[in-house]
Amino acid sequence: MRRFGESWRASAPYRDRPGAYALILRDDGQVLLAATPNKGESLLLPGGGIDPGESTLQALHREVREETGWSIAPIRRLGAWQRYCYMPDYGFWARKVCHVYLCRPGLRKGPPSEPDHVPVWAPLPVAALRLSLSGERWHAARFAAGLI
């Protein structure tokens, strides 16, 4: 599995933190992203951690709804990547394994329930360049090029 971001640190007590993330593609080539303007204007694939007792797909649906207000229809798994990082919101070091799924948008159910997230539509090639996390950029670029 590809690793992106910081290298593993021998001194960090990592916890495994699996997550599910969505590349949500409309028929016109636009993808739905989660912007976090209060966190340095980052653009992210909607998604996040899989809670205890939750399946990967259950987490995917929940996280997309929380971060964008949209429902989704997952089509297929595109791949996975990992990164090692400190998670200040949770106060621990994590080995994040990020499972990425191609999805179609469903219905907009309302505003995001995450107060610091704003849904943004962008062309897939723009997303492949502007996503804030290198693993997300890599998956978007490979999908745009027809490689996954």
C-alpha positions in Angstrom: 0.0 0.0 0.0 1.4 3.4 -0.9 2.3 5.8 1.9 2.0 9.6 1.5 3.0 12.4 3.9 5.2 12.0 6.9 7.5 9.1 7.5 6.8 6.6 10.3 8.4 7.7 13.6 9.7 5.0 15.9 9.0 7.2 19.0 5.3 7.7 18.1 2.7 5.4 19.7 0.5 5.0 16.6 -3.0 3.7 16.7 -4.6 2.3 13.5 -7.3 4.6 12.3 -9.1 3.2 9.2 -11.2 5.6 7.2 -13.5 5.8 4.1 -13.3 8.6 1.5 -15.5 9.4 -1.5 -14.6 10.6 -5.0 -18.1 11.7 -5.9 -18.4 12.2 -9.6 -21.3 13.9 -11.5 -22.0 13.1 -15.2 -20.5 16.4 -16.2 -17.1 15.6 -14.7 -17.5 17.7 -11.5 -16.5 16.2 -8.2 -17.9 17.0 -4.8 -15.3 18.1 -2.3 -15.4 19.3 1.3 -13.8 22.7 1.8 -12.6 23.6 5.3 -12.1 27.4 5.2 -11.4 27.7 8.9 -8.5 25.2 8.6 -6.4 27.0 6.0 -8.6 26.7 2.9 -8.0 23.0 2.5 -10.0 20.9 0.0 -10.6 17.3 0.8 -12.4 14.2 -0.4 -15.4 13.8 1.9 -14.9 11.1 4.4 -13.3 10.2 7.7 -12.8 7.6 10.3 -14.7 4.3 10.6 -16.3 4.2 14.1 -16.3 1.0 16.2 -19.1 -1.3 15.0 -19.4 0.5 11.7 -18.7 -1.0 8.2 -16.5 0.8 5.7 -19.6 1.7 3.6 -21.7 2.8 6.6 -18.8 5.2 7.6 -18.6 6.4 4.0 -22.3 7.3 3.9 -22.2 8.9 7.3 -19.1 11.0 6.7 -20.2 12.3 3.3 -23.5 13.3 4.8 -21.8 15.1 7.8 -19.3 16.9 5.6 -21.4 17.8 2.5 -25.1 17.2 3.3 -25.3 14.9 0.3 -26.3 11.2 0.0 -24.3 9.0 -2.3 -24.4 5.8 -4.3 -21.0 4.0 -4.1 -20.0 2.4 -7.3 -16.6 0.7 -6.6 -13.5 0.8 -4.5 -10.7 2.7 -6.2 -7.9 1.7 -3.7 -6.3 2.6 -0.4 -3.4 4.6 0.9 -1.9 5.2 4.2 -0.3 8.1 6.2 1.2 8.6 9.6 0.2 11.7 11.4 -0.7 13.3 14.7 -4.4 13.9 15.1 -4.8 17.0 17.3 -8.6 16.8 17.4 -8.2 13.3 19.0 -4.9 13.8 20.8 -3.1 10.8 19.4 -0.7 9.6 16.7 -2.4 7.6 13.9 -1.6 5.2 11.1 -4.5 6.2 8.8 -5.5 3.7 6.2 -7.7 5.6 3.8 -10.1 3.5 1.6 -11.2 5.5 -1.5 -14.5 4.8 -3.3 -15.9 6.1 -6.6 -19.5 7.3 -5.9 -22.3 9.1 -7.7 -24.1 11.9 -5.9 -27.6 11.2 -4.6 -29.7 14.0 -3.2 -28.7 17.0 -1.2 -30.3 16.3 2.2 -29.4 19.6 3.8 -26.4 21.5 5.0 -23.4 19.7 6.4 -23.7 18.9 10.1 -19.9 19.5 10.5 -19.8 23.2 11.2 -16.4 23.8 9.5 -17.1 22.0 6.2 -18.6 23.5 3.0 -19.5 21.4 0.0 -17.8 22.6 -3.2 -18.1 21.2 -6.8 -14.9 21.3 -9.0 -13.8 19.8 -12.3 -12.0 16.5 -11.7 -8.7 17.7 -13.2 -8.8 20.7 -10.9 -9.5 18.5 -7.9 -6.5 16.3 -8.9 -4.3 19.3 -8.6 -5.8 21.2 -5.6 -6.8 18.5 -3.1 -4.9 19.2 0.1 -3.7 15.6 0.8 -1.2 14.0 -1.5 -2.8 10.6 -1.3 -6.1 12.1 -2.4 -4.5 14.0 -5.3 -2.8 10.7 -6.4 -6.1 8.8 -6.5 -8.0 11.6 -8.2 -5.2 12.0 -10.8 -5.0 8.3 -11.5 -8.8 8.1 -11.9 -8.8 11.1 -14.2 -6.1 9.4 -16.3 -8.1 6.2 -16.5 -5.5 4.2 -14.5 -7.8 3.0 -11.7 
